[in-house]
Amino acid sequence: MKFGAHVSIAGGIENAPLRARQLGCECFQMFTRSPRGGKPPELEDRLLEAFFLNCSEASISDYYVHTPYFINLASGKEDLRGKSVDLVREELERSSALGVKYMMTHIGSAKGLERDTAVSNVVDSILRVLRGYSGTTELLLENTAGQGHTIGASFEEISLILKSVAYDDLGVCMDTAHMFASGYDIRTREGVEELVEHIGAMFAPGTVKLVHANDSKAEFNSSKDRHEHPGEGKIGIDCFRAMVENPFFEDLDMIVEMPPPEVSKDVELLKKLRDEGI
């Protein structure tokens, strides 16, 4: 179990590992391009060499990529869905070149569609993304807060998608703030234990690969996606303490998605929960 944060790639992707080290990270997450779109920076050999060198200097071997937010694998608009498929595949290829372990994506929105149709679109989109893919980075689907018509607020729905796609190298990134907002009460040790039991019923062992360890500014079951520093929101510190102590999470890295430099205190807090049992 290692702890890290989402870090900026301003000035070049090669700078991300050094920023992570400055924040006290043991692992990190980044974009490989602007999350708002546009042409991505070319991954030239010199950039890759600098990135790997900086990872070595920072003593960080595990790092992750998040896809841009505008992706919609459920869309009924074929042009938007096609662009989303192409972008996710491109990001997988870019992540593989960077030696990224896992790449997570939001799934998309069912707005304007019957739910079954939207889920079917997601399955088809993921199959198109993975068809012929031979890279080393694994794709993860991230659960959502349930805001609007987003797909993946429940683990039942994500489980249905995974079973329909039936690819071994497809997993889940679970976000604590999103879980809380979508109706999973993880404020207590008992709540975390119930969550682990539920996940065991929904997924094959090893399906959950990564955790976004975010507290929530939004109320329980509000369907609102509002991140807060761990221990300072509506979820509270008992959740993160219980997660760190639960064997289910012992091999899962945790990423905090709060702005720097304040996120450094979040990483330090999680380390203390693990190392000192505070």
SVG drawing of the C-alpha trace seen along z (x, -y; Angstrom):
<svg xmlns="http://www.w3.org/2000/svg" viewBox="-35 -25 53 39">
<polyline fill="none" stroke="black" stroke-width="0.4" points="0.0,0.0 1.5,-3.3 0.1,-6.8 0.3,-9.6 -1.5,-12.4 -2.5,-13.7 0.3,-15.9 0.5,-18.4 2.4,-17.9 2.9,-21.6 6.2,-22.2 6.3,-18.6 5.3,-15.1 8.9,-14.5 8.3,-16.9 5.5,-14.9 7.8,-12.5 9.8,-15.3 6.6,-17.1 5.3,-13.9 8.6,-13.6 8.2,-17.2 4.7,-16.3 6.0,-13.3 4.3,-10.8 5.2,-7.1 3.2,-6.8 1.4,-9.4 -1.3,-10.0 -1.2,-12.4 -2.8,-13.3 -0.7,-12.8 -2.5,-15.7 -4.8,-18.6 -8.0,-17.2 -9.9,-19.7 -8.8,-18.3 -6.5,-19.4 -3.5,-17.7 -1.4,-15.8 2.4,-16.4 4.4,-13.9 6.2,-11.3 9.6,-11.7 12.5,-9.5 14.2,-12.3 11.0,-13.0 10.6,-9.4 14.2,-9.1 13.8,-12.2 10.6,-10.9 12.1,-7.5 15.2,-9.1 13.1,-11.4 11.0,-8.5 14.3,-6.8 15.5,-9.9 12.2,-10.2 12.3,-6.5 8.8,-6.0 8.0,-2.9 4.2,-2.9 2.3,-5.7 -1.1,-6.1 -2.9,-8.0 -6.4,-9.5 -8.1,-10.1 -9.7,-13.5 -13.0,-14.2 -15.1,-14.7 -15.0,-11.0 -18.4,-9.5 -18.4,-5.8 -22.2,-5.6 -23.2,-8.4 -25.9,-7.9 -24.1,-10.3 -21.8,-8.0 -19.3,-10.8 -18.8,-11.6 -18.7,-7.9 -16.2,-7.2 -14.0,-10.1 -14.1,-8.8 -13.1,-5.3 -10.2,-6.6 -9.0,-8.8 -9.1,-6.1 -7.2,-3.7 -4.7,-6.5 -4.2,-7.2 -3.7,-3.4 -1.0,-3.4 0.6,-6.6 0.4,-5.2 2.1,-1.9 5.0,-4.0 5.4,-5.7 5.4,-2.5 2.1,-3.3 0.6,-0.5 -3.1,-1.4 -5.1,-4.0 -8.6,-4.9 -11.5,-6.5 -14.9,-7.9 -17.4,-5.8 -19.9,-8.4 -23.5,-9.6 -26.8,-7.9 -28.5,-11.3 -31.1,-10.9 -31.0,-7.1 -32.6,-4.2 -30.3,-2.9 -30.0,0.6 -29.0,-1.1 -26.4,-3.3 -24.8,-0.3 -24.8,1.7 -23.0,-1.3 -20.4,-1.2 -19.8,2.5 -19.4,2.0 -17.1,-1.0 -14.8,0.8 -14.6,3.8 -13.6,1.4 -11.0,-0.2 -9.4,3.1 -9.7,4.9 -6.1,5.6 -4.6,3.8 -1.3,5.4 0.1,2.7 1.1,3.1 -1.1,0.6 -4.4,1.9 -7.7,0.1 -9.7,-0.7 -13.3,-1.9 -13.9,-4.5 -17.2,-4.5 -19.1,-7.8 -21.1,-9.9 -24.2,-9.4 -24.6,-13.0 -27.0,-13.5 -27.2,-10.4 -23.6,-9.1 -22.9,-5.4 -21.2,-3.5 -22.6,-4.9 -23.2,-1.4 -20.8,1.5 -23.7,3.7 -23.7,1.6 -19.9,1.7 -19.9,5.5 -22.5,5.9 -20.2,4.1 -17.1,6.1 -18.9,9.4 -20.3,8.3 -16.9,7.2 -15.2,10.3 -11.6,9.1 -9.1,10.2 -7.1,6.9 -10.0,4.7 -10.4,3.5 -11.9,1.0 -10.7,-2.2 -12.8,-3.0 -13.3,-6.6 -14.3,-7.0 -16.0,-10.4 -18.0,-9.0 -19.0,-5.9 -20.2,-8.0 -22.2,-10.4 -23.8,-7.5 -25.1,-5.8 -22.3,-3.7 -22.0,-4.6 -18.3,-4.2 -18.1,-6.5 -17.4,-3.7 -15.3,-0.6 -18.5,1.4 -19.4,-0.5 -16.0,0.3 -16.3,3.9 -19.8,4.1 -18.3,2.4 -15.5,5.0 -18.2,7.8 -20.2,6.1 -17.2,5.8 -16.4,9.5 -19.9,10.3 -19.8,8.1 -16.3,8.7 -13.7,11.5 -10.7,11.2 -8.2,8.7 -10.6,6.7 -10.3,3.5 -6.8,2.2 -6.6,-1.3 -8.3,-3.7 -8.9,-7.4 -8.8,-8.3 -11.0,-11.5 -13.2,-12.8 -16.5,-14.5 -17.8,-18.0 -21.2,-16.7 -23.7,-14.9 -24.2,-11.2 -26.3,-9.9 -26.3,-13.4 -25.1,-12.3 -22.7,-15.3 -19.0,-15.0 -17.2,-17.3 -13.8,-16.3 -12.4,-17.2 -9.1,-16.5 -9.2,-13.1 -10.6,-13.4 -12.0,-16.9 -15.2,-16.1 -18.5,-14.4 -16.9,-10.9 -14.4,-11.5 -11.1,-10.0 -12.5,-6.7 -13.2,-5.5 -9.6,-6.0 -8.2,-4.5 -10.4,-1.4 -9.4,-1.1 -5.7,-1.2 -6.1,1.5 -8.3,3.8 -6.5,6.6 -8.5,6.0 -6.6,2.8 -3.1,3.8 -1.9,4.2 -3.9,1.2 -2.3,-2.1 -4.3,-5.2 -4.3,-8.5 -5.6,-11.8 -7.1,-14.2 -6.7,-17.5 -4.8,-20.6 -1.1,-21.0 0.7,-22.0 -2.0,-21.3 -2.3,-17.7 1.1,-16.9 -0.5,-16.9 -3.1,-14.4 -0.3,-12.0 1.5,-12.5 -1.7,-11.7 -2.3,-8.5 1.3,-7.4 0.9,-8.0 -2.3,-6.0 -0.4,-3.1 2.9,-3.4 1.9,-4.6 -1.7,-3.6 -2.7,-7.2"/>
</svg>
